[in-house]
Amino acid sequence: MKSLPLEAGLRLALTDGLPILSIDDAIEPLLGYAPSEFLSASVRLTDRIHPHDAEVASALFAPHAPEPTGRVHLRLRHADGRIRCCRIHFERITESNRTLLHLR
């Protein structure tokens, strides 16, 4: 039986440390970590990104990138060590004088 694709959403600030401001409960089946682990920064999203995708991640997390919305592909490491290939839809918005990034 084929499983349905997993989908999780999160919102982070494009500031030092890329703090996660909100995250869906669906992150746990996707990456193997509870949302609270990302919110407390005991697990960092950037540490889960495959090293060969560093250039894509750098452009994605750039606060002043020219593309306000789009889609990227990133490989993310699950807590058990497996690699998840993820298609990520992103949207940059400015709110309260800071740039936020919404990922789904």
N, C-alpha and C positions, 0 to 999 in steps of 0.2 A: 504494500500500500504506500502510495506516494504522500509525503507529508506536505502540508501547506507551508508557503514561505513565512518566516517569522518577520514581524515588523515591530519596531520600537521607535519611539520619538524622544528627543531630548533637546534641551535649550541650554546653551552655554554663552558666557560672556567672552568676547574676544579681547581679553585683557591678560596680563601676566598670569600664568598658571592655568588659563582656560577653565575657570571654575564652572562646573555644571550647576545650573540654577534649577532645573526640573528634569525629570526623567520618568519614562513610563515603566510600569512593573514588567512589561514584556522584555525588558533588557535582560532579565535573569535567564530565561530560556535561550535567548540569543547568544549571550556571552558568558553565562555561568556565574555572574556576580549580582548581588542584590542591589537595587537602586540606592539604598543607604550607603553602600560602599563607594559608589561614584559621588554621591552628594557630599560625603565627608572627606573625599579625596584620598581615602585609603587605597582606592583603585583609580588610576587615571586612564581616561580614554586614549590619550596619546601613547601611553605605554602598551596598549593592546594592538596598535597599528603595526603591520608587517614592515620591517626596515626598508624593503624595496619599494614601498609606497610613500616614503618620506617626502618626496617632491610633491606628490598629489596632496598629501596632508598639509604641507607647508602652505600651498596655495589656498586650500580650503579654509585654514585657520587664520589667514591674513585679513586683518580688520578692514583694509582699504582695497580689497580686490575689486576689479572692475565688474565682475559678474555678481549681481545681487541674488540671483537664483540659478539653479542648475542641478546637474546630477554628476556624481563621481562614483568610481568603483574603488573600494578599499578592501584589503584583506585584513581581518581582525582576528586576533588570537583569543579563543575561548579559554575559560579557566582550566579546562582539562588538557590544553595544549593544541587542540585541533584548530585549524585555520578556517574561518568563515569568510567566504567571498560575499561582500555586501554591495548592493547598489544603493547609494545614499542620495536622497533628494535634499537639497539645502536651500535655505533662504536667509539672507542677511537683512537685519532691520536695525534701525537706530531708535533707541528708546532711552529716555532719561540721560541723554548725552553720552551714551555708550553704544557700541555695536554688539548686537546679539546674533547668534547663529542658531537657527532651528534646523535640526536634522531629523529625517524620517527615512 
